[in-house]
Amino acid sequence: MTAREIIQAKSTRTGFGHALRRFASNCSGATAIEYGLLLALIGGAIIAGMSLLGMADLFGRISTALSS
């Protein structure tokens, strides 16, 4: 295989592993901060939704039952 063929083979990879390597090699700090803020926002929305639906009480009762 020539060097050019190796480079072309590497550049045509697809899948989760390739996307993960590309994300890890991204040196843009702004992108990482944006993803972090987005995850924090989604996590906060999930927690707020669970509180509104009374899920916290349910999990508390399950925890108490399991620890007894």
Residue frames as qw, qx, qy, qz and C-alpha x, y, z in Angstrom:
[[0.000, 0.888, 0.460, 0.000, 0.00, 0.00, 0.00],
 [0.389, 0.438, -0.038, 0.809, 1.27, 3.44, -0.84],
 [0.155, -0.209, -0.461, 0.848, 1.21, 6.32, 1.59],
 [0.321, -0.023, -0.203, -0.925, -1.56, 7.97, -0.40],
 [0.587, -0.233, -0.696, -0.342, -3.75, 4.85, -0.17],
 [0.427, -0.275, -0.703, 0.498, -3.20, 4.66, 3.59],
 [0.035, 0.139, 0.216, -0.966, -4.20, 8.31, 4.01],
 [0.471, -0.091, -0.411, -0.775, -7.33, 7.80, 1.88],
 [0.568, -0.259, -0.780, -0.035, -8.28, 4.68, 3.83],
 [0.288, -0.271, -0.589, 0.705, -7.93, 6.53, 7.12],
 [0.150, 0.096, 0.022, -0.984, -9.93, 9.51, 5.88],
 [0.526, -0.137, -0.531, -0.650, -12.89, 7.37, 4.81],
 [0.239, -0.157, -0.892, 0.351, -13.44, 5.71, 8.20],
 [0.442, -0.452, -0.179, -0.754, -16.90, 6.11, 9.65],
 [0.679, -0.363, -0.636, 0.049, -18.58, 5.12, 12.85],
 [0.514, -0.843, -0.138, -0.077, -18.62, 6.01, 16.51],
 [0.771, -0.358, 0.069, 0.521, -14.91, 5.39, 17.10],
 [0.458, 0.343, 0.235, 0.786, -13.94, 7.76, 14.33],
 [0.168, -0.813, -0.246, -0.501, -16.34, 10.43, 15.59],
 [0.681, -0.713, -0.097, 0.138, -14.98, 10.02, 19.11],
 [0.701, -0.123, 0.130, 0.690, -11.38, 10.39, 17.92],
 [0.239, 0.564, 0.271, 0.743, -12.34, 13.46, 15.89],
 [0.399, -0.848, -0.212, -0.278, -14.10, 14.99, 18.94],
 [0.759, -0.549, -0.015, 0.351, -11.12, 14.22, 21.19],
 [0.611, 0.046, 0.197, 0.765, -8.71, 15.81, 18.74],
 [0.066, 0.832, 0.309, 0.457, -10.80, 18.98, 18.49],
 [0.480, -0.076, -0.346, 0.803, -8.77, 21.71, 20.17],
 [0.149, -0.525, -0.194, -0.815, -11.58, 24.24, 20.24],
 [0.107, -0.108, -0.731, 0.665, -12.30, 25.09, 23.86],
 [0.420, 0.064, 0.042, -0.904, -15.49, 26.88, 22.88],
 [0.656, -0.021, -0.619, -0.431, -16.97, 23.65, 21.56],
 [0.453, -0.104, -0.818, 0.338, -16.24, 21.79, 24.79],
 [0.072, 0.117, 0.453, -0.881, -17.76, 24.61, 26.85],
 [0.537, 0.035, -0.239, -0.808, -20.87, 24.66, 24.68],
 [0.642, -0.082, -0.744, -0.165, -21.33, 20.91, 25.07],
 [0.295, -0.106, -0.735, 0.601, -20.84, 21.21, 28.83],
 [0.260, 0.096, 0.232, -0.932, -23.42, 23.98, 29.10],
 [0.620, 0.002, -0.470, -0.628, -25.86, 22.03, 26.95],
 [0.562, -0.106, -0.813, 0.108, -25.47, 18.92, 29.13],
 [0.097, -0.120, -0.597, 0.787, -25.93, 20.99, 32.30],
 [0.427, 0.059, -0.045, -0.901, -29.11, 22.53, 30.87],
 [0.671, -0.046, -0.629, -0.389, -30.54, 19.14, 29.89],
 [0.440, -0.094, -0.800, 0.396, -29.64, 17.68, 33.29],
 [0.100, 0.088, 0.411, -0.902, -31.31, 20.58, 35.08],
 [0.571, 0.014, -0.270, -0.775, -34.45, 20.16, 32.98],
 [0.632, -0.077, -0.764, -0.099, -34.57, 16.44, 33.79],
 [0.270, -0.124, -0.712, 0.636, -34.18, 17.09, 37.52],
 [0.282, 0.081, 0.177, -0.939, -36.83, 19.83, 37.47],
 [0.627, -0.015, -0.491, -0.604, -39.22, 17.61, 35.54],
 [0.546, -0.112, -0.816, 0.154, -38.74, 14.73, 37.95],
 [0.069, -0.115, -0.569, 0.812, -39.37, 17.04, 40.90],
 [0.439, 0.053, -0.064, -0.894, -42.58, 18.34, 39.34],
 [0.708, -0.028, -0.575, -0.409, -43.83, 14.82, 38.72],
 [0.723, -0.523, 0.271, -0.360, -43.07, 13.70, 42.28],
 [0.874, 0.261, -0.398, 0.102, -40.37, 11.26, 41.21],
 [0.152, 0.548, -0.614, 0.548, -38.03, 12.40, 44.01],
 [0.634, -0.315, 0.422, -0.566, -40.47, 11.07, 46.60],
 [0.964, 0.148, -0.099, -0.196, -40.74, 7.78, 44.73],
 [0.651, 0.455, -0.508, 0.333, -36.97, 7.35, 44.64],
 [0.176, -0.517, 0.559, -0.623, -36.79, 8.24, 48.33],
 [0.835, -0.174, 0.260, -0.453, -39.30, 5.54, 49.20],
 [0.920, 0.292, -0.261, 0.028, -37.45, 2.99, 47.07],
 [0.350, 0.556, -0.577, 0.485, -34.16, 3.91, 48.74],
 [0.455, -0.422, 0.502, -0.602, -35.70, 3.56, 52.19],
 [0.947, -0.002, 0.078, -0.313, -37.22, 0.19, 51.30],
 [0.810, 0.405, -0.380, 0.186, -33.92, -1.11, 49.94],
 [0.182, 0.543, -0.596, 0.563, -31.89, 0.03, 52.94],
 [0.650, -0.385, 0.334, -0.564, -34.28, -1.58, 55.45]]
